[in-house]
Amino acid sequence: MQPVDGGLTGVKDMNWPHDGICFVHVFRSNPSDNAIWDHVLQGITLTN
């Protein structure tokens, strides 16, 4: 997750080209907002 300055609302998927890696932009003033994390982590599972 990379915080960015103004002009962004919500979460922007950066379509990272590597499998297994998620890269998103979020608005800088609120990178620790639980709702943002819920959105980013929706559908993600960890395997061992």
N, C-alpha and C positions, 0 to 999 in steps of 0.2 A: 504494500500500500504506500503510495507516494502522495503526501499532501501537496496541493497546488494552490496558488493565489486565485482570487476572484474569478467570476465568470463560469463557475462550475456548480451545478446543483446535483445532488445525489452521487452516484458512483459511475465512473467511466471505465469500462473494460478496455485495456490497452492491447488485447489480442496478442499476448506474448507468444512467440513462435515455437516455444519449447514445451513438449508434453510434461504435465505434472507441475507446471508453474503458473500461478495466477498473479497478474500484475494489474493493479487498478489505480486510478487517481481519485482522490477525495478532496473536498474543499478544506484548505489549511486550517480554518478556524475550528473545525470539529472532527479531527481524525480519530478521536477516541469515543465518538458517539456509538452507543450500543446498537442502535438501529442500523447504522452503516455496517458494523461488523456482522450483524444478523444477515443483512443482504449479501455481503461479500462471501460469507461462509455457507450460505444456503446451498444444500446439495453436495457439499464437500465432505468426504469421509477420509479417515486416516487408516492406513493398513500397515501391518508390521511384516 
